């Protein structure tokens, strides 16, 4: 488990896909096989630290000049699986979302229009030569999208309290779920059928369709990981310990399937209250 660095951790959550080596063509497969044997592989915090360091120069570097050749590595039932960082691709995609996240004056101060325009042009040129590119990691700030919880179950939840405060540099808390790809896809399909049969079109259905299409692009023997990431540093330990959002989502969908609107409303109410409180912390200062 990584140690918390002195860098302030952005309050972001992550949805990651770890693919088996067999999913990658050569020579990339060979690169990841050698990489997985390295004892000095970077951690989650190392990826974050590198990204933040690029924002310090003047002008800032919103997207790395070169694509990362790093990845997160897991062994699943004896099979080595990797989740490539693809920091450059994710940086380009994140730039497109910033206009909705920040007021224009703030955005211009953080990333001048000329810098954003150049990055956008670079992305268009790159995509012309890489039309099938997709990231292995999705990121959400100040929340975990409710659609992500449909992919996992409460039994797959892991919560580790850690061993110290952020400032002490000790082990960080962890709250995450890991599930086989086949299970994640099955839950998406079943959840979509229920939601479409019982509620109007809206953000939850749209989000589930989007994440379901993304999952279809990966090897069926992959592993899906939902990680609370930096959110563990803004939420008290008692709230993290009591957070069973995946169970609430599953309960709500099951209630809709059984025609129990009251129970579904109660489960949804718990989710809304919990995650509204998290987002409210964003403007607390």
N, C-alpha and C positions, 0 to 999 in steps of 0.2 A: 504494500500500500504506500502511495507517495506521501512525502512530507509536504506540509504547506510552506510555500516560499514566502519571502517578505513582500512579494508583489501582491497588491490588493486583488482578490479573486472576483472577477465579474460574476454577477448572480445569474448564471445561465445553466440550463439543463441540456442534456444531450441524448439523442437516440442514435445508437451505433449498430452497424452490421459487421460482424466478423465472418469472413468467407474462408473456406478451406483452401489450402494451396492449390488443389486441383482446379479451382475456379479461374485461376490466372494463367494466361498464355505465357510461353517462354518468349523472351528471357526474364520477364517479370517474376515468374514463379521461382526461378532460381535465386533472384535477388531476395525475395521474401523468405525463402528457405534459409539462406545464409544469414539474413537479418534476424530471424527468429532464434538463431543459436548465439547471438551476441549477448554477453553478460551485462553490457552497459547500455541497454536500450533506454531511451528517454521515457519519462513518465507523463501523466496527464498534466502535471504542473509545468513540465518543460515545454509542452506544446503551447500552453497559455502564455508562459513567460516570453517565448520567442515572438508570439503574435503581438503582445503589448509593447515589446521593445521596438518594433517597427514603427510605432506611432510616436516615438519620442523625437526623431529628427525633424528638422524644418527644411522643406516641407515634409510632412509625414509620408510614410510608405504604406498605403492602405492595403496593398496586395503584394506578396513576396515576388521578387523578380524571377525566381526559379521555383518550380514545384518541389514540395517536400518529398524526400524518399524515406520518410519515417512512417511507422505504423504502430498501433497497439496490437499486442499478441496475446492470444489465449490458446490453451490446449483443451479441446473438448472431446472426451472419450478417446483419448490417444491421438486425435487429429489436430494438427496445428492450424489455427485460424488467425487471419490477420485483418485488421481494420485500418487501411491506409489513411493517413491524415488528409491528404489532398488539400493542404492549407491554401494554396493559391486559388484553386477552383472555389472553395468555400468562401474565401475572401471576396472574390468577384460577386458571388451570389448574395453575400451579406450586404454589399454596397447597395444593391438594388432595393433592399428593405429599409435602409436607413432613413429615407425620406418620410416613411410612415412612423418611424420611431422618434425622430428628433425634429423640433421646430427649425425652419429654414435658417434663421440667424445662427443657431447653435451648430447646425450641420456645417454651414459655411466656415465657421470659426474652427471646427475640429478638422474638417477636410475641405479645403478650398475647392470651388467649382472646377478650376482648371485641373486639379489632381483627380477629381472624380471623373471628369470628361475623358482624360487620358486613360484611366483605368477601364472605363466603359468601352473605349475603342479597342484596347488591348483584348478585352474579353470577347468582343465580336469577332476579331480576327482569329483568336484561338478557337472559338467554337466552330468557326467555318471549317477548320481542320479536324475537329474532335466533336462531331455532332452527337455522339452517343455517350459523352462523358456524364457521369453522375457521382455525387459524393457518397462516401460510406458513412458520413456523420451528418446529422441534422442538429441544429441548435435553436433553443428558445430562451429568451431573456425574461427573467422575473416570473416564470411560470413553467409548468409542465402542461402542454396541451392535453386536454381531456381525451382526444383521439388516441394519444400514445398509450394511455392506460388500458385501452381495449385490447392491446396486443399481449398483455401480460396478466398473470394471476397473482393473488395475494400470497400463494404458496411459494412463488418464485422471488419473493421480496427478501432482501438482505439489508439489515441495518446494523452498522458498527459505530459505536459512539465515539471512537477515537480516544486520544489520551492527552488532551491538553488544549489550551487556547491557541488561536491562530498566531498570535504574536510570539508564542514560545517556540515556534518551529516544530512542534510535535505532530504526531500522527493525526491526520484530519478525519472527521466523521465521514461515513459513506452511507448513502441510501440508494440502492439500485435494484433492478430486476433484470434477470436474464432468462431467455426462453428460446427454444428451438424455432427456426424459421417456419417449419411446417405448422407449429402451434400458433404462431403469430398470424400467419395467413388464414388459418381456419377461424380464428377469433374475429379477424376483420370481416371475413365473408359472412359469418353468422351474425355479427353485430350489425352489419349493414342491412341485412335482410330484415332484422327486427326493427331497426330505426326507420327504414323506409316504409314499413307497414304500419307504423304507429305514430310517427311525428312528421311535421312539415320539414321541408328542406331547410337547411340552416348550416351554421358553422361546424357543428359536430359531424354531420353527414359529409359535408365538403372536406373537412379535415381527414376523415376516415377514408374517403375515396382517394385523396391525394397520397396518404401514407401507404395505402394498400397498393397503389400503382408503383410506388417507389420500391416496396418490398419485392414485387414481382421481378425486379431487375437483377436479383441476386440468386446465388446458388441455393438450392433447396436444403442443403445441409449446413447452411449458415446458422449463426447464433445472433439473436437480437438482444441488445442491451439498452435499457432505459436507466439513465444515471442522473440523479438530482444535481450532480456537479457542484457549482458554487452556491446553490441554494442552501446547502447544509450549513453555510456560514452566516446566514441571515435569520434562520429559524432556530428557536430554542430547542434544546434536546428533547424536552417533553413533547413538543409539537411534532418533531420528527418521529419520535417513538410512537406517537398515536396516529400518525398519518398512514392510513390504509386506503389511499385513493383508488387503487386498482380494484379493491374489494367493493368500494362504493359504486364504481362504474359498472362492475359486473352485476351487482345487486340491482342497480337501476335498469339495466338492459333486460335482466331476467324478469323483473317485475313488469316491464312493458310487454315482454313476450307472453306473460301470463295474464295480461289485461288488468293488472293492479296499478292503476294510475297514481293512487295515493302513496304506495310504497316507492314507486319510481320518483315521485316528486320529493319525498323525504331524502332519498339518496342523492338526488341532484342538488337539493338544498344544502346538504352537508358539503358537497364539492364546491359549490359556488361560494359559500361562506369561507371555507378554508383558503381557496385560491384568491379570493378578493382581498383577504387579509395579507396575503403575500404581496400582491401587486400594490397594495396601499403603502407598503414599506418603501416602495420605489421613490415616492415623493415625500417621505417622512422628514427629510432634512431640508 
